[in-house]
Amino acid sequence: MKTVYMCFSTDILHSGHIAIIRRAAALGELTVGVLTDEAIVTYKRYPLIPLAERIQLFESLCGVQRVVVQKTLSYRDAIAQWKPDIVVHGDDWRTGVQSGVRAEALSLLAAYGGELVEFPYTHSATEETLSALDSKLNMPEVRRARLRRLLALKPCLSVMEAHNGLTGLIVENASVEVEGGVRRFDAMWVSSLCDSTAKGKPDIELVDLTSRIHTLEEIMEVTAKPIILDGDTGGLTEHFVFNLRTLERLGISAIIIEDKVGLKKNSLFGADAGQLQADTQAFCEKISAGKKAQRSKDFMIFARCESLILNRGVQDALARCRAYVRAGADGVMIHSCRETPDEVYEFLRLFRAEDPATPVAVVPTTYNTATEAELAARGANIVIHANHLLRSAFPAMMKTAELTLRYGRTREADELCMPIRDILTLIPAED
């Protein structure tokens, strides 16, 4: 009897999966590889069902003789270990991100006379299943937990700002093909700066929580990725604990609060803004109160340290962040407005020497020569691109307005405008 190998990333079986498993089992003794959670999130949404349960799922199926773990998208290790006579796959991987994986598998099989058998991909069944999954990913309890789980699966998360439903859809759907997979944003950052600016208000903590919740609900209604909220200073501790429960109930994954007092001013103005840093003990008490108030283990509180912004140095930042972690913070954010990442790198080096586990977020707005990979290599877990969709839209809108005034028509602005048909296809149709 010939040996057959096929691999799955799915966590919900539909009729198409069952059909291809039956056809594969008819070819010989079938071994099913199950991709790890870490491998799956490199190119698609993270699995709702953990690896151990997915293994049990396939072990229960008729025709499956053995279930093994496949740790990467590449079939290299699996083919080297099992040397199957036949590898089975749907024909969907002939184009797109997995075409390279297919080419490698064909080469490896050809080296010893193995065969690739491809069956037609079942689009309708897949689309139905994905639609059902998307609706579940949007549920508050599922969405809230995703950030913590993603931090356990990936060394560093890529996060982009969103400030309304349309920008939320852009972050949700943006993807680029790279060598070995697809890159997507892992989460959304809802910034007080962008939220305030989009409303024509100054970034001084003027926009209240009720208004900010309207923005969050607008984004959450049409997306499923986890959301990290810029919580400014968090306000009074007595208010913070109640506001936190509201955010937790909505399905927000994390809030980041900064150690400032008085009228909040944007950190990118640096020490010139005259901003005062909070007393360490008082800020720790706010963090502790928040952690005691939350209802679920999934919600996260990050403490944002402004020591580098205020020129107080890396040692002050380290002392404060150590204290914030002891007070219960799930992670810290280290902020800098320097044009080079040197002081952030130094903080990460020293912080990681004594604390390898606590998640650290960074915001490379001014030191944007640093790549996500470089920041991750030095110990960053979350890289937030904090205001770039808003900033990129504003010049185009200004230019469009000026061209329309100048020529009395919009033809000259066409190259700045996305076709309305493309915009409409981005917006989900009614179920």
N, C-alpha and C positions, 0 to 999 in steps of 0.2 A: 504494500500500500504506500502511495506517495505521501509525503509530509507537506502540509499546507500551513502558511502563516498569514495572518492579517492583524491589523492594529486598529484600535478605536480610541477616540477621545471623548465620545459621547457619554452623557450621564443619564439620558432618558432614551430608551429604545422605542423606535417606531416600526411600522410595517416594513419599511425599506431595509432597516438593519436586520430584521429577522429573515427577510428574503435573501439577502446577500450571505448571511451566515449559513443558511441551508444550502445555497449553491456552492459555497466554499467547502462545506463538510462533505458534499457529494464528490469532491475532487480527491479527497484523501483524509488522513488524520489531521484534524484542525487544532492548531495552537493559536490562541488569541492573545495579542499583546495589548495591554491597557496603558495608555500614556499617563504619566504622573501629573499631578496638579501643576507642578512647576513647569513642565513642558507645555502643557495646554495654554497657560496664561502668556506664553511668549508669542502666541499668534491669534488668540481668540478669547472670548469671555471665559472667566474662571468657572470651573465646574461647581454645580450646586451640590453634588453628591461627592463625598470624600473618596479617595482612592480605594481604601479598604472595602467600602460598600460597592464601588463599581466593579471590583474584582469578583465579589460574591455574586453580583448581578450576572456577569458573563459565565461564571462557574455553574450557574443553575440552568443554562440553556442547553437544549438537546443538540447534539452534534459537536459540542466543544469538548475536546479531550483534555486540554491543558490551558491554564491562564497564567501569563507571565507579565512582568512589569517592563515597559519600555520607557527609558528615562529621557530620551530626546526625540525630536521629530525625525531625525535620521534613522534609517533602518540598519545602519552599519553594524552596530553591536548585536542586534537580534539575528541578522543574517550570518554573522561570524559564529555566533553560538549555536544556532539551530540548523543552519545550512538547509533551509526548506527547499523541496523540489519546486514548490509553487508559492509565490506571494500573491495574495488577492487584494484588490483595492477597487473602489469606485472610479469611474473614468473622469471624475471632476478634477483630479489632480494633474491632468495633462497641461493645464494652463494655470496661471496665477502663482501664488506664493509657494505652493507645494510642488511646482514643476521641477525645481532643483532637487528636491528630495526624491522625486520619481526617477530623474536621470541618474542619480547616484545609485538607487536601488537596482536599476536595470544593469548598470555597469558591474555591480557586485554579483548579481545573479549570473551574468554572462561569464564571469570568471570561472565558474564551475558547472555551467550548463543548466542553471536554474531558470525558471519561467515566471513571467509576470502575467497574471490573468486579470483583466479589468471588466467589471460589469457596469451597466448604465446606472448613473446616479439618480436617485429617486427624489427629484426636486420637490414635488408636492408634499410628500410626507415630511421632508425636512423642514420646509417652510411652515407647515402647520405646527410642528413640534417647537421650532424656534419662536414662533409667535406666542405659544403657551408659556415658554420659558421667560420671554421678555416681560410678560405681564406679572410673572412671579418675582422677577428681579426688581420690579418697581415697588414691591410691597415694603412698607417701612422696616419691618423686622429683618427682612432679607438684605435690604439696601444698607441699613445701619451697620450690619456685621461685616460687610464686604471689605472695608478698609483694613480692619485688623487682620482679616484673613489674607488679604493681598500682601500686607507687610510680612507675613510669615512665609509667603510663597516666593516673593521677588526681592532681590537685594535692594532695589531702588525703584520708587514709583515716580512716574512722570505725571504732573498735575498742571492743568491749564485753567485759567480763569474763565468764568461764565457770569454774565450779569443780566441775562434775560432768557426767555425760552429759546429764541433763535440761536444765540451763542451756545446755549446748552446743547442744542442739537448738533452744532458744529463740533463741539468737544466730544460728544457721544459717538459721532460717525466718522470723524477724521481718521485716516489710516494711510500709511505708506508701506510699500513693499521694500524690504531690505534683505540683505543676504541672510538666509536661514529663517526667515519668518516675516511677520507683519508687525509694525510698530503702531501702537495706539496709545492714547492717553489713558491712564489708569483711574483717574479721579478728577473732580472739579473743585476749583477754589472759588468761593463766592466772597469777593473782597469788599470791604466797606468803602474803599476808594472808588472802585468801579461802580458799585451800587449807588453811591452818593453822586458821582459824576454823571452817570446815566440819568439821574433824576434832576440834574442841574443844581445840586447842593454841594456845599463845601465838605471836605473830608475831616469833620471835627466831631464825629459821633453824634451828628445832628439827626440823621435818619434813624428813627426809633425801631424797636424790634418788630412792632406790628407791620411796619412798612417792609422791613427786611424779610419777614416771613412771607409776605405776598410775593416777593422776588423768588424766594426759595420754592414756594409752591408752583410758581410759573415754570421754573426749571424742572422740578421734580415730576410734574405732570407729563412731560414729554421725553424724559430720559431715565436711565437706570443706573448710571455710574455713581459710586459713592461721592458724597459732598463733604468737603472740609470748609467750615465757616470761619471767616475772619471775625472774631468776636471783639475787636478793639481791646479796651481795658477790662471788659466783662462787667463794667459798672459796679454799683454797690454790691457787696457780697450778699446782702439780704435779697437783692433782686436777682443776682446771678444764679442762685440755686433754683429759683422758680423758672427763669428763662431757659436754663439748661434742660430741665425736664420737658419743657415744650419742644425744644429742638430734638431731644431724644425721641419723643413720641412721634415726631414728624418723619423720622428716619434719617436724620443727619448723622454722619459717622463720627465727626470730630469737630471740636471748636478749638481755635487757637486764641489765647488771650495774652496781651502784652503787659510787661511790668512798667507801666506808666501811671502817673497820677495827674490830676488837673485836666485842663482842656486838651484833648487829644489833637496832635498835629502829625502830619505824615512823616514817617521816618526818613524818607529820602531827602528831606531838608537837613538831616544830620543834627549836629549839636547847635547849629545856628537857630534852630526853631525854639530854643529855650524850653524844651520839654523836660519835665522832672521824672526821674525814675522812682518807682515805688520802693518802699521799705521792704526788704527781703522777707522779713517775718510776716508782715501784713499780706504780702502777695501769696506766701505759702499758705496762710490761713484761708485765703480765697480758694486756692486750689483744693485744699483738704475739704472745705465745705462743699465744693462742687462734686468731688468724688463720693462723698457721703450721701449726697442728694440723688445721684443718678440711680435709675432703676435696673438697668441692664449692664452686663459685663462688657458689652460690645462698644458702647459709646466711649470716646476717647477725649481727654483734655490735654492739649499741648500748651506748654508755657513758652512764650516768646520773650527772649532776652534782648534788651536794647543796649547792653553795655558797650558793644562795639560802635553802635551808632553815636553814642554819647562820649566816645573817646576815653572810656574807662579801662580799656585794655582786656586782653584775653584772660588774665588771671581773675579779674572781677567777674567776667562772664562765666568762667568755670565754677567759681564759688557759688554764684547764684543758681546756675543750672543744677549743680549737685543738690542744693537745698530744695529746688523745685521738684526734683525727682524723689527725694526723701519725703516730700509733702504729699506725694501720690500722683504727680503728673505722669501721664502715659508716654509723653515724649516732650522734646524741647525743640524750639526753633531758634537758630542763631541768625541774627540779621546784621547786615553790613551795607553801607552805602559807598564803600571804596570801589574804585574802578578795576582793581585786581582782586583775586580771591585769596591772597596770601594769608590774611588774618583769619579768614574762615577755615582755610586749610590747617592753620596752626591750632585753632580751637578744636577742630575735628581730631587732629593727631593726639592732642593731650586728653580730650574727653574720652576717646576710644581706648586710650591706654589703661584707663581705670573703669570704664563702663562700656563693654562691647555690645550690650543688648538694647539699651534704651533707644528708641527711634529718634533720629535727628532730622529736622526739616531745614532746608535752606531755600533762599529766594534770590537767585542770581540776576536780579534786574540790572544792577550797575556793573557787575563783574561777569557780563554775559559772554565773555570769551571762554569761560569754563563750560565744558560739556557735562551732560548728565553722567556719562561714563566716568569722567575724571572726578566728579564730586562723589559718585558712588564708591570709587576706588579708595577714597580717603575717609569713607565712613558715613556719608549722607544716605538716608533712607527715603527721603521725599524731596523732590525738586519741584518747586512751585514757580510756574511762569505766571506772574501775579496780575498783570494788567495789559497783556499784549493784544488781545482781541479788541478791546476798547481803543487802545492807542493806534492800532492799525486801521480801524474803521474811521476814526475821526479825520485824518488827513484826506481820505477819499471823499468823505461827505462834504468837507469844506471846499475841496476842489470842484466837486460836482455842482455845488451851489454857486460858486464863482463863475464857472463856465456857462451855466444856465443864464445868469444875469448878464454876462458879457455878450452872448450871442442871441439871447432871446429865444433859445430853443435848447433841447437836451441832446441833440445829435453829437456834439463835440464831447459829451461826457460818456458816450456809449462804452468806450474802452475801460472806464472805471466801474462800470455797472455789470453785475452778474445778470444773465438773462432771467426774467421772472419765472420762466418755466423751470429752470434749475433750482430756484428757491422753493418753488411749490413742491418739487419732488423730494426736497429735504424734509418737508413738514409731513408727518405721518397722516395717512388717510384715516377716516373714521372706521372703527372696527365694525 
